[in-house]
Amino acid sequence: MRQLARHLLCTSIEPGDAHQGSLEAVRKGSVMGFFAHFSQMNANRISGSEARKIVAEQNATLVDVRSENEFGSGHAQGARNIPVQVLASRLEEIPGDRPVVVYCASGARSAAAAQFLTQAGYTVYDGGGFMNMLS
């Protein structure tokens, strides 16, 4: 996670940027603080019903960015598991020609993943937490 956080910071934070809180969180060693900051700022957060509609109508790729253990305990139908910690090294598994919907357990990791994928050129929607995806 720390590697992904540092990558996002190195590629997206300018002095005075709105993400300055993320930079401070990582400097203090709080990777989860970094993700929490993105969770609060995500403008592309959608409801579970909107996520399902985008997946069905636009053939979007549904990505669960939780750990393998979390994914194994239950996941949204049709989701592929790419934990946020390894997202940067597994981009080739996500088609670039259609939208991507990401989700996690609470919405913090999905917000960071959405930010990262957007910067990588994907059209991304953040489904937030797992329970949101089911509602």
TORDO-600782 format. One record per residue (C-alpha): chain; x negated, y, z negated. Coordinates in nm, 4 decimals, padded with zeros to 6 digits. Layout:
BEGIN
<rec><cadena>A</cadena><x>X</x><y>Y</y><z>Z</z></rec>
...
This chain:
BEGIN
<rec><cadena>A</cadena><x>00.0000</x><y>00.0000</y><z>00.0000</z></rec>
<rec><cadena>A</cadena><x>-00.2782</x><y>00.2392</y><z>-00.0874</z></rec>
<rec><cadena>A</cadena><x>-00.4211</x><y>00.1987</y><z>00.2668</z></rec>
<rec><cadena>A</cadena><x>-00.0860</x><y>00.2863</y><z>00.4275</z></rec>
<rec><cadena>A</cadena><x>-00.0431</x><y>00.5830</y><z>00.1939</z></rec>
<rec><cadena>A</cadena><x>-00.3896</x><y>00.7141</y><z>00.2775</z></rec>
<rec><cadena>A</cadena><x>-00.3286</x><y>00.6619</y><z>00.6514</z></rec>
<rec><cadena>A</cadena><x>-00.0060</x><y>00.8607</y><z>00.6388</z></rec>
<rec><cadena>A</cadena><x>-00.1745</x><y>01.1351</y><z>00.4449</z></rec>
<rec><cadena>A</cadena><x>-00.4725</x><y>01.1540</y><z>00.6781</z></rec>
<rec><cadena>A</cadena><x>-00.2509</x><y>01.1789</y><z>00.9836</z></rec>
<rec><cadena>A</cadena><x>00.0331</x><y>01.3961</y><z>00.8621</z></rec>
<rec><cadena>A</cadena><x>-00.0507</x><y>01.6303</y><z>00.5757</z></rec>
<rec><cadena>A</cadena><x>-00.1561</x><y>01.9854</y><z>00.6476</z></rec>
<rec><cadena>A</cadena><x>-00.2267</x><y>02.2405</y><z>00.3730</z></rec>
<rec><cadena>A</cadena><x>00.1069</x><y>02.3751</y><z>00.2538</z></rec>
<rec><cadena>A</cadena><x>00.2971</x><y>02.0910</y><z>00.4229</z></rec>
<rec><cadena>A</cadena><x>00.6240</x><y>01.9733</y><z>00.2687</z></rec>
<rec><cadena>A</cadena><x>00.4516</x><y>01.6411</y><z>00.1975</z></rec>
<rec><cadena>A</cadena><x>00.1995</x><y>01.8029</y><z>-00.0350</z></rec>
<rec><cadena>A</cadena><x>00.3688</x><y>01.6161</y><z>-00.3226</z></rec>
<rec><cadena>A</cadena><x>00.2701</x><y>01.2886</y><z>-00.1578</z></rec>
<rec><cadena>A</cadena><x>-00.0895</x><y>01.4028</y><z>-00.1365</z></rec>
<rec><cadena>A</cadena><x>-00.0937</x><y>01.4896</y><z>-00.5041</z></rec>
<rec><cadena>A</cadena><x>00.0608</x><y>01.1530</y><z>-00.5961</z></rec>
<rec><cadena>A</cadena><x>-00.2119</x><y>00.9602</y><z>-00.4128</z></rec>
<rec><cadena>A</cadena><x>-00.4865</x><y>01.1791</y><z>-00.5579</z></rec>
<rec><cadena>A</cadena><x>-00.3560</x><y>01.0878</y><z>-00.9024</z></rec>
<rec><cadena>A</cadena><x>-00.3558</x><y>00.7193</y><z>-00.8087</z></rec>
<rec><cadena>A</cadena><x>00.0218</x><y>00.6856</y><z>-00.7916</z></rec>
<rec><cadena>A</cadena><x>00.1032</x><y>00.5033</y><z>-00.4711</z></rec>
<rec><cadena>A</cadena><x>00.4625</x><y>00.4492</y><z>-00.5830</z></rec>
<rec><cadena>A</cadena><x>00.4861</x><y>00.8233</y><z>-00.6484</z></rec>
<rec><cadena>A</cadena><x>00.3816</x><y>00.8700</y><z>-00.2886</z></rec>
<rec><cadena>A</cadena><x>00.6641</x><y>00.6459</y><z>-00.1649</z></rec>
<rec><cadena>A</cadena><x>00.9159</x><y>00.8055</y><z>-00.4001</z></rec>
<rec><cadena>A</cadena><x>00.8316</x><y>01.1461</y><z>-00.2562</z></rec>
<rec><cadena>A</cadena><x>00.9078</x><y>01.0254</y><z>00.0980</z></rec>
<rec><cadena>A</cadena><x>01.2288</x><y>00.8623</y><z>-00.0219</z></rec>
<rec><cadena>A</cadena><x>01.3571</x><y>01.1970</y><z>-00.1451</z></rec>
<rec><cadena>A</cadena><x>01.2700</x><y>01.3737</y><z>00.1809</z></rec>
<rec><cadena>A</cadena><x>01.3995</x><y>01.1299</y><z>00.4416</z></rec>
<rec><cadena>A</cadena><x>01.6428</x><y>01.3021</y><z>00.6750</z></rec>
<rec><cadena>A</cadena><x>01.7020</x><y>00.9869</y><z>00.8865</z></rec>
<rec><cadena>A</cadena><x>01.8656</x><y>00.7845</y><z>00.6073</z></rec>
<rec><cadena>A</cadena><x>02.1802</x><y>00.6155</y><z>00.7342</z></rec>
<rec><cadena>A</cadena><x>02.4552</x><y>00.4069</y><z>00.5777</z></rec>
<rec><cadena>A</cadena><x>02.4693</x><y>00.0302</y><z>00.6011</z></rec>
<rec><cadena>A</cadena><x>02.7600</x><y>00.0452</y><z>00.8441</z></rec>
<rec><cadena>A</cadena><x>02.5709</x><y>00.2928</y><z>01.0649</z></rec>
<rec><cadena>A</cadena><x>02.2650</x><y>00.0643</y><z>01.0569</z></rec>
<rec><cadena>A</cadena><x>02.4687</x><y>-00.2391</y><z>01.1610</z></rec>
<rec><cadena>A</cadena><x>02.6305</x><y>-00.0381</y><z>01.4406</z></rec>
<rec><cadena>A</cadena><x>02.2907</x><y>00.0771</y><z>01.5758</z></rec>
<rec><cadena>A</cadena><x>02.1574</x><y>-00.2787</y><z>01.5629</z></rec>
<rec><cadena>A</cadena><x>02.4636</x><y>-00.4154</y><z>01.7425</z></rec>
<rec><cadena>A</cadena><x>02.5211</x><y>-00.1421</y><z>01.9998</z></rec>
<rec><cadena>A</cadena><x>02.1640</x><y>-00.0336</y><z>02.0749</z></rec>
<rec><cadena>A</cadena><x>01.9942</x><y>-00.3697</y><z>02.0209</z></rec>
<rec><cadena>A</cadena><x>01.7760</x><y>-00.2067</y><z>01.7543</z></rec>
<rec><cadena>A</cadena><x>01.5033</x><y>-00.4056</y><z>01.5837</z></rec>
<rec><cadena>A</cadena><x>01.5900</x><y>-00.4573</y><z>01.2154</z></rec>
<rec><cadena>A</cadena><x>01.2793</x><y>-00.4607</y><z>00.9943</z></rec>
<rec><cadena>A</cadena><x>01.2762</x><y>-00.5525</y><z>00.6261</z></rec>
<rec><cadena>A</cadena><x>00.9630</x><y>-00.3912</y><z>00.4797</z></rec>
<rec><cadena>A</cadena><x>00.9844</x><y>-00.5699</y><z>00.1437</z></rec>
<rec><cadena>A</cadena><x>00.7402</x><y>-00.8388</y><z>00.0348</z></rec>
<rec><cadena>A</cadena><x>00.7671</x><y>-01.1935</y><z>00.1700</z></rec>
<rec><cadena>A</cadena><x>00.9017</x><y>-01.3098</y><z>-00.1685</z></rec>
<rec><cadena>A</cadena><x>01.1711</x><y>-01.0423</y><z>-00.1699</z></rec>
<rec><cadena>A</cadena><x>01.2655</x><y>-01.1267</y><z>00.1875</z></rec>
<rec><cadena>A</cadena><x>01.2818</x><y>-01.4963</y><z>00.0980</z></rec>
<rec><cadena>A</cadena><x>01.5315</x><y>-01.4262</y><z>-00.1771</z></rec>
<rec><cadena>A</cadena><x>01.7774</x><y>-01.2774</y><z>00.0703</z></rec>
<rec><cadena>A</cadena><x>01.7808</x><y>-01.0412</y><z>00.3659</z></rec>
<rec><cadena>A</cadena><x>02.0072</x><y>-00.8775</y><z>00.6200</z></rec>
<rec><cadena>A</cadena><x>02.1092</x><y>-01.1051</y><z>00.9060</z></rec>
<rec><cadena>A</cadena><x>01.8738</x><y>-01.0766</y><z>01.2008</z></rec>
<rec><cadena>A</cadena><x>01.6000</x><y>-00.8914</y><z>01.0105</z></rec>
<rec><cadena>A</cadena><x>01.2326</x><y>-00.9616</y><z>01.0619</z></rec>
<rec><cadena>A</cadena><x>00.9981</x><y>-00.9264</y><z>00.7665</z></rec>
<rec><cadena>A</cadena><x>00.6995</x><y>-00.6952</y><z>00.8020</z></rec>
<rec><cadena>A</cadena><x>00.5929</x><y>-00.5820</y><z>00.4537</z></rec>
<rec><cadena>A</cadena><x>00.5085</x><y>-00.2116</y><z>00.4373</z></rec>
<rec><cadena>A</cadena><x>00.1580</x><y>-00.2993</y><z>00.3170</z></rec>
<rec><cadena>A</cadena><x>00.0752</x><y>-00.4598</y><z>00.6548</z></rec>
<rec><cadena>A</cadena><x>00.2955</x><y>-00.2524</y><z>00.8832</z></rec>
<rec><cadena>A</cadena><x>00.0060</x><y>-00.0691</y><z>01.0493</z></rec>
<rec><cadena>A</cadena><x>-00.1617</x><y>-00.3959</y><z>01.1486</z></rec>
<rec><cadena>A</cadena><x>00.1580</x><y>-00.5555</y><z>01.2833</z></rec>
<rec><cadena>A</cadena><x>00.3008</x><y>-00.2821</y><z>01.5062</z></rec>
<rec><cadena>A</cadena><x>00.2770</x><y>-00.5098</y><z>01.8109</z></rec>
<rec><cadena>A</cadena><x>00.5639</x><y>-00.7126</y><z>01.6613</z></rec>
<rec><cadena>A</cadena><x>00.8013</x><y>-00.4164</y><z>01.6921</z></rec>
<rec><cadena>A</cadena><x>00.9261</x><y>-00.3429</y><z>02.0454</z></rec>
<rec><cadena>A</cadena><x>00.8781</x><y>00.0204</y><z>02.1389</z></rec>
<rec><cadena>A</cadena><x>01.1587</x><y>00.0329</y><z>02.3938</z></rec>
<rec><cadena>A</cadena><x>01.4488</x><y>00.0333</y><z>02.1490</z></rec>
<rec><cadena>A</cadena><x>01.5361</x><y>00.1888</y><z>01.8121</z></rec>
<rec><cadena>A</cadena><x>01.4105</x><y>00.0448</y><z>01.4843</z></rec>
<rec><cadena>A</cadena><x>01.6086</x><y>00.0249</y><z>01.1593</z></rec>
<rec><cadena>A</cadena><x>01.4011</x><y>-00.0261</y><z>00.8439</z></rec>
<rec><cadena>A</cadena><x>01.5098</x><y>-00.1107</y><z>00.4906</z></rec>
<rec><cadena>A</cadena><x>01.3559</x><y>-00.2234</y><z>00.1604</z></rec>
<rec><cadena>A</cadena><x>01.4812</x><y>-00.2744</y><z>-00.1947</z></rec>
<rec><cadena>A</cadena><x>01.5437</x><y>00.0828</y><z>-00.3076</z></rec>
<rec><cadena>A</cadena><x>01.4698</x><y>00.3049</y><z>-00.0096</z></rec>
<rec><cadena>A</cadena><x>01.1223</x><y>00.4266</y><z>-00.1107</z></rec>
<rec><cadena>A</cadena><x>00.9204</x><y>00.1855</y><z>00.1040</z></rec>
<rec><cadena>A</cadena><x>01.1625</x><y>00.2168</y><z>00.3954</z></rec>
<rec><cadena>A</cadena><x>01.1232</x><y>00.5966</y><z>00.3877</z></rec>
<rec><cadena>A</cadena><x>00.7442</x><y>00.5639</y><z>00.4088</z></rec>
<rec><cadena>A</cadena><x>00.7766</x><y>00.3021</y><z>00.6844</z></rec>
<rec><cadena>A</cadena><x>01.0190</x><y>00.5248</y><z>00.8781</z></rec>
<rec><cadena>A</cadena><x>00.7750</x><y>00.8157</y><z>00.8545</z></rec>
<rec><cadena>A</cadena><x>00.4857</x><y>00.5989</y><z>00.9717</z></rec>
<rec><cadena>A</cadena><x>00.6789</x><y>00.4433</y><z>01.2619</z></rec>
<rec><cadena>A</cadena><x>00.8093</x><y>00.7823</y><z>01.3732</z></rec>
<rec><cadena>A</cadena><x>00.4522</x><y>00.9108</y><z>01.3875</z></rec>
<rec><cadena>A</cadena><x>00.3614</x><y>00.6012</y><z>01.5894</z></rec>
<rec><cadena>A</cadena><x>00.6218</x><y>00.6986</y><z>01.8513</z></rec>
<rec><cadena>A</cadena><x>00.9194</x><y>00.4822</y><z>01.7548</z></rec>
<rec><cadena>A</cadena><x>01.2800</x><y>00.5968</y><z>01.7261</z></rec>
<rec><cadena>A</cadena><x>01.3517</x><y>00.5039</y><z>01.3648</z></rec>
<rec><cadena>A</cadena><x>01.6499</x><y>00.4964</y><z>01.1318</z></rec>
<rec><cadena>A</cadena><x>01.6096</x><y>00.4368</y><z>00.7610</z></rec>
<rec><cadena>A</cadena><x>01.8688</x><y>00.1975</y><z>00.6242</z></rec>
<rec><cadena>A</cadena><x>01.7457</x><y>00.2635</y><z>00.2706</z></rec>
<rec><cadena>A</cadena><x>01.7845</x><y>-00.0080</y><z>00.0131</z></rec>
<rec><cadena>A</cadena><x>01.8931</x><y>-00.3676</y><z>00.0636</z></rec>
<rec><cadena>A</cadena><x>02.2263</x><y>-00.3141</y><z>-00.1127</z></rec>
<rec><cadena>A</cadena><x>02.2989</x><y>-00.0180</y><z>00.1190</z></rec>
<rec><cadena>A</cadena><x>02.2497</x><y>-00.2518</y><z>00.4140</z></rec>
<rec><cadena>A</cadena><x>02.5130</x><y>-00.4873</y><z>00.2765</z></rec>
<rec><cadena>A</cadena><x>02.7736</x><y>-00.2189</y><z>00.2026</z></rec>
